[in-house]
Amino acid sequence: MALKIFNVLGREKQDFQPLEPGKVNMYVCGPTVYSDSHIGHAKTYVNFDMIVRYLRYSGLKVLYVQNITDVGHMLDTGEDRILRKAHQLQALPMQIVETYTRSFYDDMDALGVLRADISPRASGHIPEQIKMTQTLIDKGHAYIADGSVYFDVATDPNYGKLSNRRMTELESGSREVVRDEKRHPEDFALWKRAEPEHMLRWDSPWGEGFPGWHIECSAMAKKYLGETFDIHGGGVDNIFPHNECEIAQSENANGVDFARYWMLGGSLTVDGVKMSKSLGNVVNIKDALIDYRPDVIRMFMLSAHYSNPVDYSDGALDSAQAGWERLYGAVRLTRNTLANAPAGDDGSSFNERLAKAKADFNAVMDDDFNAPKAIAVLQDLTRDVNTLLNSGSAIGKTTLEAINTTYKELGGDVLGIIPAVDSTGSSNAQREDGLIKMLIDMRNQARKSKNFAESDRIRDELAKIGVTLEDRADGTIWRAN
């Protein structure tokens, strides 16, 4: 089955055909770094991480660009978000940028989100933004007004084609402060003149100022991916005006299509309510990681299709945790059994079951990256793995290694929800496994010494924290309840 992607530009599922066979150029709108990242960011970047991982697993070479917005993202009042935070903390704007950029990457690393190949900053690409703005002026799509430059949406008959919002439906002032110098209320800024107190400012042909929010993505995508590229990703909340403005700028400046496939992730609510600082229900990633391990948060974020909304709640996370523990319990049982398994092949026909799981997994992922169904494939496999491992039959290393590899590739390499167990012991899972094995060894020693009271005490204490021991002919194994 060929990979199909729901293309928001056209509102239909389409066969994916990259511009260059075997290669994918992909751009995803990154964060504005003025505060700690919240779980809405986690949903977006975990999902696109899964998409990039699967494309690479499928054999495609992916060039992944994700920007950092460190200037130009304005509040409805016209105030730069980073400058506002700098004033609040009495810090320099670039101090704010560096602090929260590091914070963002710390959060992404904790969630197992792979770094983009290129992470350009808006402030580092001012010449490219000025050049594109001048091109739009020269082509009659932009005009200068008292030191600012605005895109004239009336010159673009296709403006609104992504969001299906046409000129007559647009509202004055959406995410863009309305200035009297605009020709039309819907026009948006490519370059803004800097008021005397504005700390972020650069020289330009139109005077000192700073770029608008939308122009940065157009300029940086062109620089690193070309005038036309394969996939543009982001959150559905930015479809208008940000993504719409990107298309207008790029296609009128370059004279060719911008992104061929638009993939927009669904929104996230908290207990059924949209996150808002005024409501006090914003959940930062760092806080979520205190209560739930990163694999569980990823499991939750992938439990809904990337394009669908999802509601964050304790109940939903607890459910994701239970599902993750079932999956990882089978992985742990496989690895524990593998450590003591006889060498060679036991003649098991389980390889056929693994082949079916891989085929089913690939089929649902090829259908617009359907991670929830992919997780269901692993859950179905887990039932059969548990049945096999608890059957009492001797299972050879070859079969066990094949099971472990399947979980590693599908659950680990693609979905990122199955942690690797390495020899360095650096992961939380490895430390947990090592500590429990140490307690099992202590219990076994107590049993050999006929200290059954101590043996039972260790077993009961482990049971209290959700760890069940199972004594088998080939040794004691454990699983999480």
C-alpha positions in Angstrom: 0.0 0.0 0.0 1.3 3.4 -1.0 1.6 6.1 1.7 -1.5 8.3 1.8 -1.7 11.7 3.5 -4.7 13.8 4.2 -3.8 17.1 2.5 -5.5 20.0 4.2 -4.9 21.9 1.0 -7.8 20.3 -0.9 -9.3 18.5 2.0 -8.7 15.0 0.8 -6.5 12.0 1.3 -3.9 11.8 -1.4 -1.1 9.4 -2.5 2.2 10.8 -1.3 4.6 11.4 -4.1 7.7 13.4 -3.1 9.2 15.8 -5.5 12.4 13.8 -5.5 12.0 10.0 -5.3 13.3 8.7 -2.1 13.7 12.1 -0.4 11.3 14.2 1.7 11.7 17.9 2.5 9.6 18.8 5.5 9.0 22.0 7.4 7.2 22.3 10.7 6.4 25.6 12.5 8.4 25.7 15.7 7.7 27.4 19.1 7.9 31.0 20.0 10.4 30.9 22.8 9.0 33.3 25.5 7.8 30.7 28.1 8.1 27.1 29.1 6.5 24.7 26.6 3.1 23.2 27.5 1.4 20.0 26.6 -0.1 21.5 23.5 3.4 21.8 22.2 4.0 18.2 23.2 1.1 17.0 21.1 2.3 18.8 18.0 5.9 17.8 18.2 5.4 14.2 19.4 3.1 13.7 16.5 5.4 15.1 13.9 8.3 13.2 15.5 6.3 10.1 14.9 5.7 11.1 11.3 9.4 11.8 10.6 10.4 8.5 12.3 8.0 6.5 10.1 9.1 8.2 6.9 12.7 7.3 7.8 11.6 3.7 8.8 10.0 3.4 5.4 13.3 4.1 3.7 12.9 7.7 2.8 15.6 10.3 3.4 14.0 13.1 5.3 15.4 16.7 5.6 13.5 18.1 8.6 13.4 21.8 9.3 11.8 23.3 12.4 12.2 26.9 13.1 12.6 28.9 16.4 10.6 32.1 16.5 12.6 34.6 18.5 11.2 37.9 17.1 8.0 39.2 15.4 5.3 37.0 17.0 2.9 39.7 18.1 0.1 39.8 20.6 -3.3 41.1 19.6 -2.2 44.4 21.2 0.7 44.6 18.7 3.3 43.9 21.5 6.1 41.4 20.7 5.7 38.4 23.0 9.4 38.1 23.8 9.7 41.8 24.5 6.8 41.6 26.9 8.4 38.8 28.8 11.7 40.6 28.9 10.0 43.7 30.4 8.2 41.5 33.0 11.5 39.8 34.1 13.7 42.9 33.5 15.9 40.9 31.2 17.3 41.4 27.7 15.2 39.8 24.9 18.0 37.4 23.9 18.2 36.3 27.5 14.6 35.3 27.3 15.2 33.6 24.0 18.2 31.5 25.2 16.5 30.5 28.4 13.3 29.2 26.8 15.0 27.7 23.8 17.1 25.6 26.1 13.9 24.8 28.1 12.1 23.7 24.9 14.9 21.3 23.9 15.1 19.9 27.4 11.4 19.1 27.2 11.6 17.6 23.8 14.6 15.5 24.7 12.8 14.2 27.8 9.8 13.2 25.5 12.1 11.4 23.1 11.4 13.9 20.3 14.3 13.7 17.9 16.0 17.0 17.0 15.2 18.5 13.6 18.0 18.4 11.0 18.0 22.2 10.9 16.6 24.6 13.5 16.9 28.1 12.1 16.0 31.2 14.1 14.1 34.1 12.8 16.6 36.6 14.1 19.4 34.9 12.2 17.6 35.3 8.9 16.8 38.9 8.7 18.5 39.5 5.3 16.4 36.7 3.7 13.2 38.2 5.1 14.1 41.7 3.8 15.0 40.2 0.4 11.6 38.4 0.1 9.8 41.5 1.3 11.5 43.7 -1.3 10.6 41.1 -4.0 6.9 41.4 -3.0 7.1 45.2 -3.2 8.7 45.0 -6.7 6.0 42.6 -7.9 3.2 44.9 -6.6 2.0 42.6 -3.8 3.3 44.8 -1.0 3.5 48.4 -0.2 5.4 50.7 2.2 3.5 52.7 4.8 5.4 55.0 7.1 8.4 52.7 7.6 6.3 49.5 7.7 5.6 47.1 4.8 2.3 45.3 4.3 1.2 42.5 2.0 -1.8 43.6 -0.1 -4.2 40.7 0.1 -6.3 42.2 -2.6 -3.6 41.4 -5.1 -3.8 37.6 -4.4 -7.1 36.0 -5.6 -6.1 32.8 -4.0 -5.7 34.2 -0.5 -7.6 32.0 1.9 -7.3 28.8 -0.1 -5.9 26.7 2.8 -8.5 27.8 5.4 -11.3 28.4 2.9 -11.7 31.9 4.3 -12.2 34.4 1.5 -11.8 38.1 1.5 -15.4 38.8 2.3 -15.3 36.6 5.4 -12.1 38.0 6.9 -12.4 40.0 10.1 -10.5 43.1 10.7 -7.5 42.8 13.0 -7.2 39.0 13.3 -3.9 38.4 15.2 -2.6 41.6 13.5 -3.0 45.0 15.1 -5.0 47.3 12.7 -3.1 50.4 11.7 -4.6 53.4 9.8 -1.8 53.1 7.3 -3.1 49.8 5.9 -5.0 49.8 2.6 -7.2 47.1 3.8 -7.8 45.8 7.4 -6.9 42.3 6.2 -3.4 43.3 5.0 -0.6 41.8 7.2 2.8 43.1 8.1 5.9 41.9 6.4 8.1 44.4 8.2 7.2 46.8 11.0 8.8 50.0 11.9 10.4 50.0 15.3 9.1 52.5 17.9 11.8 54.3 19.9 11.4 51.9 22.9 11.4 48.7 20.8 14.6 46.8 21.6 14.6 44.3 18.7 15.4 46.3 15.6 17.4 46.0 12.4 18.3 48.3 9.5 16.3 47.9 6.4 15.6 49.8 3.1 12.5 51.2 4.9 14.2 52.3 8.1 14.9 50.5 11.4 12.3 47.8 12.3 11.7 44.1 12.6 10.0 41.4 10.6 6.4 40.3 10.9 5.7 36.9 12.2 4.6 35.2 9.0 7.5 36.1 6.7 10.1 34.2 8.8 8.8 30.8 7.8 8.5 31.7 4.1 12.1 32.9 4.0 13.7 30.1 6.0 11.7 27.3 4.3 12.9 28.7 0.9 16.5 28.9 2.1 16.8 25.3 3.4 14.1 23.4 1.4 13.7 25.4 -1.8 10.8 27.4 -3.3 8.6 24.3 -3.4 8.9 21.4 -0.9 7.0 18.3 0.1 5.3 18.7 3.6 4.5 21.6 5.8 3.3 20.7 9.3 2.0 22.6 12.3 -1.0 23.0 14.5 -4.5 23.6 13.2 -4.7 26.8 15.4 -2.2 28.4 13.0 -4.1 27.7 9.8 -5.3 31.3 9.8 -3.7 33.7 9.6 -0.1 32.3 9.8 -0.2 29.4 7.4 -2.4 31.3 5.0 0.0 34.2 5.0 3.0 31.9 4.4 1.3 30.6 1.2 0.5 34.1 0.0 3.9 35.5 0.6 5.8 32.6 -0.8 3.8 31.9 -3.9 3.6 35.5 -4.9 7.3 36.1 -4.3 8.5 32.9 -6.0 5.9 32.4 -8.6 5.6 28.6 -7.8 3.7 26.4 -5.4 4.9 26.6 -1.7 4.2 23.3 0.1 2.6 20.4 -1.7 1.1 18.6 1.3 -0.3 20.4 4.4 -0.5 18.4 7.6 -2.1 20.2 10.6 -2.4 18.7 14.0 -5.5 18.9 16.1 -5.9 21.0 19.2 -5.6 20.0 22.8 -7.9 20.8 25.7 -7.5 20.3 29.5 -10.5 18.6 31.1 -12.6 19.7 28.2 -11.6 23.3 28.3 -9.1 25.2 26.0 -5.8 25.9 27.8 -5.6 29.6 28.9 -3.4 31.4 31.3 -6.4 33.4 32.4 -8.2 30.2 33.4 -5.1 28.9 35.1 -5.3 25.5 33.4 -2.0 25.6 31.4 -0.1 22.4 32.0 3.6 22.7 31.3 5.5 19.7 30.0 7.9 19.8 32.9 4.9 19.5 35.3 3.4 16.7 33.3 6.7 14.8 33.5 6.6 14.9 37.3 3.4 12.9 37.3 3.9 10.6 34.3 6.9 9.0 32.6 7.6 10.4 29.1 6.7 7.1 27.4 3.2 7.4 28.9 2.8 11.0 27.7 3.9 9.9 24.2 1.4 7.0 24.4 -1.4 9.4 25.3 -0.5 11.9 22.5 -0.4 9.1 19.9 -3.7 7.6 21.2 -5.6 10.0 19.0 -5.0 10.6 15.3 -2.6 13.5 14.8 -5.2 15.6 13.0 -7.8 15.1 15.8 -8.3 17.0 19.0 -7.4 15.4 22.3 -8.4 16.1 25.9 -5.8 16.0 28.6 -7.0 14.7 31.9 -5.8 12.5 34.8 -8.2 9.8 33.7 -6.9 9.9 30.1 -3.3 9.7 31.2 -4.0 6.9 33.7 -5.6 5.0 30.9 -2.6 5.6 28.7 -0.4 4.4 31.5 -2.3 1.2 31.9 -2.0 0.5 28.2 1.7 1.4 28.1 2.4 -0.9 31.1 0.7 -3.8 29.3 2.9 -3.3 26.2 6.1 -2.8 28.2 5.3 -5.7 30.5 5.4 -8.0 27.5 8.7 -6.4 26.3 10.2 -6.8 29.8 9.0 -10.4 30.0 10.5 -11.0 26.5 13.9 -9.5 27.6 13.9 -11.3 30.9 13.2 -14.7 29.3 15.8 -14.0 26.6 18.5 -13.6 29.2 18.1 -17.3 30.2 16.9 -18.8 27.0 18.6 -21.7 25.2 20.6 -20.8 22.1 19.2 -21.6 18.7 15.8 -21.8 17.1 13.0 -23.7 18.8 11.2 -24.2 15.5 8.4 -21.9 16.6 6.0 -20.6 13.9 5.7 -17.3 15.8 7.7 -15.5 13.1 4.6 -15.7 11.0 2.7 -13.8 13.7 5.5 -11.2 13.8 5.4 -10.8 10.1 1.6 -10.2 10.2 2.1 -7.6 13.0 4.6 -5.7 10.9 2.4 -5.8 7.8 -0.6 -4.6 9.7 1.5 -1.9 11.4 2.8 -0.6 8.1 -0.7 -0.7 6.5 -2.3 1.5 9.1 0.7 3.9 9.2 0.6 4.2 5.5 -3.0 5.4 5.9 -2.2 8.9 7.0 0.1 7.9 9.9 -2.7 6.3 12.0 -0.8 5.9 15.2 -3.8 4.8 17.3 -4.4 1.8 15.0 -0.6 1.1 15.1 -0.7 1.0 18.9 -3.7 -1.4 18.6 -1.7 -3.6 16.4 1.0 -3.8 19.1 -1.6 -4.5 21.7 -3.0 -7.4 19.7 0.5 -8.7 19.3 1.1 -8.4 23.0 -1.7 -10.7 23.8 -0.2 -13.4 21.7 3.3 -12.8 23.0 2.1 -13.2 26.6 0.3 -16.4 25.7 3.5 -17.8 24.1 5.8 -16.7 27.0 3.4 -18.0 29.7 2.8 -21.3 27.9 5.5 -23.1 29.8 7.1 -24.2 26.5 10.8 -23.7 26.0 11.4 -20.8 23.6 14.7 -20.4 21.8 16.7 -17.2 21.6 16.0 -16.8 17.9 12.2 -16.4 18.5 12.7 -14.2 21.5 15.2 -11.9 19.7 12.7 -11.6 16.8 10.0 -10.6 19.2 12.3 -8.1 20.9 13.4 -6.6 17.6 9.7 -6.2 16.5 8.9 -4.2 19.6 12.1 -2.2 19.2 11.4 -1.3 15.6 7.7 -0.6 15.7 7.2 0.5 19.3 10.6 2.1 19.8 12.1 3.4 16.6 8.8 4.5 15.0 6.3 5.3 17.9 9.0 6.1 20.5 7.0 4.5 23.3 9.1 1.4 24.0 12.4 2.4 25.8 15.6 0.8 24.8 17.5 -1.2 27.5 21.2 -0.5 26.9 24.3 -1.6 28.7 25.1 1.9 30.1 22.1 1.8 32.4 21.5 5.5 31.6 17.7 5.1 31.1 15.1 5.2 33.8 13.8 1.8 32.5 17.2 0.3 32.9 17.7 1.6 36.4 14.2 0.3 37.4 14.9 -3.1 35.9 18.3 -3.3 37.7 16.8 -2.4 41.1 14.0 -5.0 40.8 16.5 -7.7 39.7 18.6 -6.9 42.7 15.6 -7.4 45.0 14.8 -10.7 43.2 18.3 -11.9 43.8 18.0 -10.9 47.5 14.7 -12.8 47.7 16.2 -15.9 46.0 19.1 -15.8 48.4 16.6 -15.6 51.3 14.8 -18.6 50.0 18.0 -20.6 49.6 18.8 -19.8 53.3 15.2 -20.9 54.2 14.4 -17.4 55.4 10.9 -17.5 54.0 9.7 -14.6 56.1 12.2 -12.3 54.4 11.5 -13.8 51.0 7.7 -13.2 51.5 8.4 -9.7 52.7 10.3 -8.7 49.6 7.6 -10.2 47.4 4.9 -8.4 49.3 6.7 -5.0 49.2 7.2 -5.3 45.5 3.5 -6.1 45.1 2.6 -2.9 46.9 4.3 -0.9 44.2 2.7 -2.9 41.4 5.4 -5.4 40.7 4.3 -9.1 40.5 6.9 -11.9 40.7 6.5 -15.2 39.0 8.6 -18.2 39.9 9.2 -20.4 36.9 11.4 -23.4 36.2 13.9 -21.2 34.3 14.0 -18.5 37.1 12.0 -15.7 38.6 10.5 -13.0 36.3 8.6 -9.9 37.1 5.9 -7.8 35.5 4.2 -4.5 36.3 0.5 -4.7 37.1 
